[in-house]
Protein backbone atom coordinates (compact mmCIF):
# COMPACT_ATOMS: atom_id res chain seq x y z
CA UNK A 1 0.00 0.00 0.00
CA UNK A 2 1.33 3.41 -0.97
CA UNK A 3 1.71 5.76 1.98
CA UNK A 4 0.11 9.15 1.47
CA UNK A 5 2.52 12.03 1.95
CA UNK A 6 1.72 15.24 3.80
CA UNK A 7 1.41 18.56 2.01
CA UNK A 8 3.79 21.40 2.85
CA UNK A 9 0.84 23.66 3.60
CA UNK A 10 -1.25 21.19 5.57
CA UNK A 11 -2.77 22.57 8.79
CA UNK A 12 -0.49 22.82 11.81
CA UNK A 13 -1.15 20.44 14.68
CA UNK A 14 -1.48 21.11 18.39
CA UNK A 15 1.69 20.17 20.25
CA UNK A 16 3.69 19.68 17.04
CA UNK A 17 4.23 23.28 15.91
CA UNK A 18 7.09 25.67 16.66
CA UNK A 19 7.96 29.23 15.69
CA UNK A 20 11.70 29.82 15.20
CA UNK A 21 12.93 33.43 15.26
CA UNK A 22 16.29 33.79 13.51
CA UNK A 23 18.94 36.38 14.46
CA UNK A 24 16.69 39.29 15.41
CA UNK A 25 19.48 40.92 17.41
CA UNK A 26 20.09 44.55 18.30
CA UNK A 27 23.51 44.50 16.62
CA UNK A 28 21.93 43.81 13.23
CA UNK A 29 18.74 45.82 13.67
CA UNK A 30 19.83 49.07 15.33
CA UNK A 31 21.36 51.60 12.91
CA UNK A 32 25.04 52.12 13.64
CA UNK A 33 25.42 48.97 15.76
CA UNK A 34 26.67 46.59 13.04
CA UNK A 35 30.47 46.96 12.72
CA UNK A 36 30.40 45.10 9.42
CA UNK A 37 28.21 47.72 7.73
CA UNK A 38 29.10 51.17 9.09
CA UNK A 39 27.90 52.71 5.82
CA UNK A 40 24.28 51.83 6.53
CA UNK A 41 22.52 54.88 7.91
CA UNK A 42 19.08 54.90 9.57
CA UNK A 43 17.46 55.54 6.19
CA UNK A 44 18.95 52.41 4.63
CA UNK A 45 16.38 50.06 3.09
CA UNK A 46 17.14 47.26 5.55
CA UNK A 47 16.48 49.34 8.67
CA UNK A 48 13.34 50.88 7.22
CA UNK A 49 12.02 47.47 6.17
CA UNK A 50 12.71 45.72 9.45
CA UNK A 51 11.30 48.56 11.55
CA UNK A 52 8.14 49.04 9.50
CA UNK A 53 7.29 45.45 8.58
CA UNK A 54 9.55 42.63 9.74
CA UNK A 55 9.59 43.39 13.47
CA UNK A 56 5.89 44.32 13.75
CA UNK A 57 4.89 41.14 11.93
CA UNK A 58 7.09 39.04 14.18
CA UNK A 59 5.53 40.70 17.22
CA UNK A 60 2.12 39.59 15.95
CA UNK A 61 3.35 36.06 15.30
CA UNK A 62 4.94 35.80 18.73
CA UNK A 63 1.77 37.01 20.43
CA UNK A 64 -0.36 34.50 18.52
CA UNK A 65 2.09 31.66 19.13
CA UNK A 66 2.32 32.31 22.86
CA UNK A 67 -1.45 32.60 23.23
CA UNK A 68 -2.18 29.37 21.38
CA UNK A 69 0.31 26.80 22.61
CA UNK A 70 2.91 27.10 19.85
CA UNK A 71 6.47 26.42 21.01
CA UNK A 72 8.73 29.46 20.51
CA UNK A 73 12.48 29.20 19.94
CA UNK A 74 15.06 31.88 19.21
CA UNK A 75 18.52 31.68 17.70
CA UNK A 76 21.20 34.36 17.77
CA UNK A 77 24.68 34.67 16.35
CA UNK A 78 26.90 34.56 19.43
CA UNK A 79 30.26 33.03 20.25
CA UNK A 80 30.62 30.81 23.30
CA UNK A 81 33.85 32.56 24.25
CA UNK A 82 34.71 36.23 24.71
CA UNK A 83 37.54 36.08 22.15
CA UNK A 84 35.52 34.04 19.67
CA UNK A 85 38.01 31.20 19.39
CA UNK A 86 35.12 28.71 19.13
CA UNK A 87 33.71 30.33 16.00
CA UNK A 88 33.44 28.58 12.67
CA UNK A 89 36.21 29.23 10.16
CA UNK A 90 33.74 31.13 8.00
CA UNK A 91 32.87 33.51 10.84
CA UNK A 92 36.56 34.03 11.57
CA UNK A 93 37.25 34.87 7.94
CA UNK A 94 34.25 37.18 7.46
CA UNK A 95 34.80 38.24 10.33
CA UNK A 96 31.73 37.90 12.55
CA UNK A 97 32.09 37.78 16.33
CA UNK A 98 29.42 38.58 18.90
CA UNK A 99 30.79 38.06 22.40
CA UNK A 100 28.48 36.63 25.09
CA UNK A 101 28.90 39.83 27.14
CA UNK A 102 27.84 42.18 24.33
CA UNK A 103 24.40 43.65 25.17
CA UNK A 104 23.73 44.42 21.50
CA UNK A 105 24.03 40.72 20.77
CA UNK A 106 20.67 40.05 22.42
CA UNK A 107 17.32 40.21 20.61
CA UNK A 108 15.55 43.54 20.31
CA UNK A 109 13.35 43.96 23.41
CA UNK A 110 10.00 43.43 21.70
CA UNK A 111 11.18 40.08 20.29
CA UNK A 112 13.10 38.82 23.31
CA UNK A 113 12.38 35.38 24.79
CA UNK A 114 9.60 35.23 27.38
CA UNK A 115 9.53 32.81 30.29
CA UNK A 116 11.43 29.62 29.51
CA UNK A 117 11.49 30.02 25.73
CA UNK A 118 14.62 28.44 24.32
CA UNK A 119 17.38 30.61 22.83
CA UNK A 120 20.28 28.91 21.06
CA UNK A 121 23.53 30.72 20.17
CA UNK A 122 25.13 29.75 16.86
CA UNK A 123 28.32 30.49 14.96
CA UNK A 124 27.14 29.47 11.50
CA UNK A 125 24.53 30.61 9.03
CA UNK A 126 22.42 27.50 9.55
CA UNK A 127 21.18 26.76 13.05
CA UNK A 128 21.16 23.03 12.30
CA UNK A 129 24.92 23.11 11.68
CA UNK A 130 26.19 24.58 14.96
CA UNK A 131 23.50 23.90 17.58
CA UNK A 132 21.52 20.95 18.91
CA UNK A 133 18.27 22.40 17.57
CA UNK A 134 17.34 19.21 15.71
CA UNK A 135 17.67 17.20 18.93
CA UNK A 136 15.66 19.82 20.83
CA UNK A 137 12.87 20.04 18.26
CA UNK A 138 12.52 16.27 18.12
CA UNK A 139 12.41 16.11 21.93
CA UNK A 140 9.62 18.70 21.82
CA UNK A 141 7.69 16.63 19.29
CA UNK A 142 7.83 19.34 16.64
CA UNK A 143 6.94 18.48 13.05
CA UNK A 144 5.77 21.87 11.75
CA UNK A 145 8.54 24.48 11.84
CA UNK A 146 7.63 28.11 11.13
CA UNK A 147 10.69 30.25 10.32
CA UNK A 148 11.04 34.04 10.46
CA UNK A 149 14.06 36.34 10.72
CA UNK A 150 17.08 37.76 8.94
CA UNK A 151 18.69 37.54 6.46
CA UNK A 152 16.27 35.92 4.05
CA UNK A 153 19.07 34.96 1.65
CA UNK A 154 21.50 33.78 4.31
CA UNK A 155 20.57 32.39 7.74
CA UNK A 156 16.85 32.02 6.97
CA UNK A 157 17.66 30.29 3.68
CA UNK A 158 19.91 27.72 5.35
CA UNK A 159 17.47 27.14 8.19
CA UNK A 160 14.67 26.39 5.74
CA UNK A 161 16.71 24.05 3.55
CA UNK A 162 18.33 22.20 6.43
CA UNK A 163 15.02 21.86 8.26
CA UNK A 164 13.39 20.37 5.20
CA UNK A 165 16.25 17.91 4.75
CA UNK A 166 15.78 16.76 8.35
CA UNK A 167 12.12 15.94 7.86
CA UNK A 168 10.30 19.03 9.16
CA UNK A 169 7.38 20.58 7.32
CA UNK A 170 8.80 24.09 7.07
CA UNK A 171 6.84 27.31 6.67
CA UNK A 172 8.61 30.57 5.81
CA UNK A 173 6.66 33.72 6.63
CA UNK A 174 7.82 35.99 3.83
CA UNK A 175 6.72 39.34 5.28
CA UNK A 176 8.34 38.50 8.63
CA UNK A 177 11.78 38.10 7.03
CA UNK A 178 14.14 40.63 5.47
CA UNK A 179 17.36 40.89 3.49
CA UNK A 180 19.73 43.75 2.70
CA UNK A 181 17.67 44.63 -0.39
CA UNK A 182 14.19 43.81 -1.65
CA UNK A 183 15.73 42.10 -4.67
CA UNK A 184 17.82 39.76 -2.53
CA UNK A 185 14.78 38.97 -0.39
CA UNK A 186 12.60 38.15 -3.40
CA UNK A 187 15.26 36.06 -5.15
CA UNK A 188 15.89 34.04 -2.00
CA UNK A 189 12.20 33.23 -1.54
CA UNK A 190 12.03 31.97 -5.12
CA UNK A 191 15.22 29.95 -4.69
CA UNK A 192 14.28 28.06 -1.53
CA UNK A 193 10.51 28.07 -2.02
CA UNK A 194 10.64 24.45 -3.12
CA UNK A 195 11.76 23.43 0.36
CA UNK A 196 8.91 25.02 2.29
CA UNK A 197 5.51 26.65 2.23
CA UNK A 198 5.97 30.38 1.67
CA UNK A 199 3.09 32.40 3.09
CA UNK A 200 2.34 35.60 5.01
CA UNK A 201 1.83 36.76 8.58
CA UNK A 202 -1.96 37.01 8.40
CA UNK A 203 -2.24 33.40 7.27
CA UNK A 204 0.06 32.03 9.96
CA UNK A 205 -1.52 34.09 12.73
CA UNK A 206 -4.91 32.66 11.73
CA UNK A 207 -3.49 29.13 11.81
CA UNK A 208 -1.96 29.68 15.24
CA UNK A 209 -5.31 30.93 16.54
CA UNK A 210 -7.00 27.85 15.09
CA UNK A 211 -4.65 25.67 17.18
CA UNK A 212 -5.83 27.41 20.34
CA UNK A 213 -9.44 26.73 19.45
CA UNK A 214 -8.66 23.08 18.75
CA UNK A 215 -6.78 22.50 22.00
C-alpha positions as CSV (number, residue, x, y, z in Angstrom):
1,X,0.0,0.0,0.0
2,X,1.3,3.4,-1.0
3,X,1.7,5.8,2.0
4,X,0.1,9.2,1.5
5,X,2.5,12.0,1.9
6,X,1.7,15.2,3.8
7,X,1.4,18.6,2.0
8,X,3.8,21.4,2.8
9,X,0.8,23.7,3.6
10,X,-1.3,21.2,5.6
11,X,-2.8,22.6,8.8
12,X,-0.5,22.8,11.8
13,X,-1.2,20.4,14.7
14,X,-1.5,21.1,18.4
15,X,1.7,20.2,20.2
16,X,3.7,19.7,17.0
17,X,4.2,23.3,15.9
18,X,7.1,25.7,16.7
19,X,8.0,29.2,15.7
20,X,11.7,29.8,15.2
21,X,12.9,33.4,15.3
22,X,16.3,33.8,13.5
23,X,18.9,36.4,14.5
24,X,16.7,39.3,15.4
25,X,19.5,40.9,17.4
26,X,20.1,44.6,18.3
27,X,23.5,44.5,16.6
28,X,21.9,43.8,13.2
29,X,18.7,45.8,13.7
30,X,19.8,49.1,15.3
31,X,21.4,51.6,12.9
32,X,25.0,52.1,13.6
33,X,25.4,49.0,15.8
34,X,26.7,46.6,13.0
35,X,30.5,47.0,12.7
36,X,30.4,45.1,9.4
37,X,28.2,47.7,7.7
38,X,29.1,51.2,9.1
39,X,27.9,52.7,5.8
40,X,24.3,51.8,6.5
41,X,22.5,54.9,7.9
42,X,19.1,54.9,9.6
43,X,17.5,55.5,6.2
44,X,18.9,52.4,4.6
45,X,16.4,50.1,3.1
46,X,17.1,47.3,5.6
47,X,16.5,49.3,8.7
48,X,13.3,50.9,7.2
49,X,12.0,47.5,6.2
50,X,12.7,45.7,9.4
51,X,11.3,48.6,11.6
52,X,8.1,49.0,9.5
53,X,7.3,45.5,8.6
54,X,9.5,42.6,9.7
55,X,9.6,43.4,13.5
56,X,5.9,44.3,13.8
57,X,4.9,41.1,11.9
58,X,7.1,39.0,14.2
59,X,5.5,40.7,17.2
60,X,2.1,39.6,15.9
61,X,3.4,36.1,15.3
62,X,4.9,35.8,18.7
63,X,1.8,37.0,20.4
64,X,-0.4,34.5,18.5
65,X,2.1,31.7,19.1
66,X,2.3,32.3,22.9
67,X,-1.4,32.6,23.2
68,X,-2.2,29.4,21.4
69,X,0.3,26.8,22.6
70,X,2.9,27.1,19.9
71,X,6.5,26.4,21.0
72,X,8.7,29.5,20.5
73,X,12.5,29.2,19.9
74,X,15.1,31.9,19.2
75,X,18.5,31.7,17.7
76,X,21.2,34.4,17.8
77,X,24.7,34.7,16.3
78,X,26.9,34.6,19.4
79,X,30.3,33.0,20.3
80,X,30.6,30.8,23.3
81,X,33.8,32.6,24.3
82,X,34.7,36.2,24.7
83,X,37.5,36.1,22.2
84,X,35.5,34.0,19.7
85,X,38.0,31.2,19.4
86,X,35.1,28.7,19.1
87,X,33.7,30.3,16.0
88,X,33.4,28.6,12.7
89,X,36.2,29.2,10.2
90,X,33.7,31.1,8.0
91,X,32.9,33.5,10.8
92,X,36.6,34.0,11.6
93,X,37.3,34.9,7.9
94,X,34.3,37.2,7.5
95,X,34.8,38.2,10.3
96,X,31.7,37.9,12.6
97,X,32.1,37.8,16.3
98,X,29.4,38.6,18.9
99,X,30.8,38.1,22.4
100,X,28.5,36.6,25.1
101,X,28.9,39.8,27.1
102,X,27.8,42.2,24.3
103,X,24.4,43.7,25.2
104,X,23.7,44.4,21.5
105,X,24.0,40.7,20.8
106,X,20.7,40.0,22.4
107,X,17.3,40.2,20.6
108,X,15.5,43.5,20.3
109,X,13.4,44.0,23.4
110,X,10.0,43.4,21.7
111,X,11.2,40.1,20.3
112,X,13.1,38.8,23.3
113,X,12.4,35.4,24.8
114,X,9.6,35.2,27.4
115,X,9.5,32.8,30.3
116,X,11.4,29.6,29.5
117,X,11.5,30.0,25.7
118,X,14.6,28.4,24.3
119,X,17.4,30.6,22.8
120,X,20.3,28.9,21.1
121,X,23.5,30.7,20.2
122,X,25.1,29.8,16.9
123,X,28.3,30.5,15.0
124,X,27.1,29.5,11.5
125,X,24.5,30.6,9.0
126,X,22.4,27.5,9.5
127,X,21.2,26.8,13.1
128,X,21.2,23.0,12.3
129,X,24.9,23.1,11.7
130,X,26.2,24.6,15.0
131,X,23.5,23.9,17.6
132,X,21.5,20.9,18.9
133,X,18.3,22.4,17.6
134,X,17.3,19.2,15.7
135,X,17.7,17.2,18.9
136,X,15.7,19.8,20.8
137,X,12.9,20.0,18.3
138,X,12.5,16.3,18.1
139,X,12.4,16.1,21.9
140,X,9.6,18.7,21.8
141,X,7.7,16.6,19.3
142,X,7.8,19.3,16.6
143,X,6.9,18.5,13.0
144,X,5.8,21.9,11.7
145,X,8.5,24.5,11.8
146,X,7.6,28.1,11.1
147,X,10.7,30.2,10.3
148,X,11.0,34.0,10.5
149,X,14.1,36.3,10.7
150,X,17.1,37.8,8.9
151,X,18.7,37.5,6.5
152,X,16.3,35.9,4.0
153,X,19.1,35.0,1.7
154,X,21.5,33.8,4.3
155,X,20.6,32.4,7.7
156,X,16.9,32.0,7.0
157,X,17.7,30.3,3.7
158,X,19.9,27.7,5.3
159,X,17.5,27.1,8.2
160,X,14.7,26.4,5.7
161,X,16.7,24.0,3.6
162,X,18.3,22.2,6.4
163,X,15.0,21.9,8.3
164,X,13.4,20.4,5.2
165,X,16.3,17.9,4.8
166,X,15.8,16.8,8.3
167,X,12.1,15.9,7.9
168,X,10.3,19.0,9.2
169,X,7.4,20.6,7.3
170,X,8.8,24.1,7.1
171,X,6.8,27.3,6.7
172,X,8.6,30.6,5.8
173,X,6.7,33.7,6.6
174,X,7.8,36.0,3.8
175,X,6.7,39.3,5.3
176,X,8.3,38.5,8.6
177,X,11.8,38.1,7.0
178,X,14.1,40.6,5.5
179,X,17.4,40.9,3.5
180,X,19.7,43.8,2.7
181,X,17.7,44.6,-0.4
182,X,14.2,43.8,-1.6
183,X,15.7,42.1,-4.7
184,X,17.8,39.8,-2.5
185,X,14.8,39.0,-0.4
186,X,12.6,38.2,-3.4
187,X,15.3,36.1,-5.1
188,X,15.9,34.0,-2.0
189,X,12.2,33.2,-1.5
190,X,12.0,32.0,-5.1
191,X,15.2,30.0,-4.7
192,X,14.3,28.1,-1.5
193,X,10.5,28.1,-2.0
194,X,10.6,24.5,-3.1
195,X,11.8,23.4,0.4
196,X,8.9,25.0,2.3
197,X,5.5,26.6,2.2
198,X,6.0,30.4,1.7
199,X,3.1,32.4,3.1
200,X,2.3,35.6,5.0
201,X,1.8,36.8,8.6
202,X,-2.0,37.0,8.4
203,X,-2.2,33.4,7.3
204,X,0.1,32.0,10.0
205,X,-1.5,34.1,12.7
206,X,-4.9,32.7,11.7
207,X,-3.5,29.1,11.8
208,X,-2.0,29.7,15.2
209,X,-5.3,30.9,16.5
210,X,-7.0,27.8,15.1
211,X,-4.7,25.7,17.2
212,X,-5.8,27.4,20.3
213,X,-9.4,26.7,19.5
214,X,-8.7,23.1,18.8
215,X,-6.8,22.5,22.0
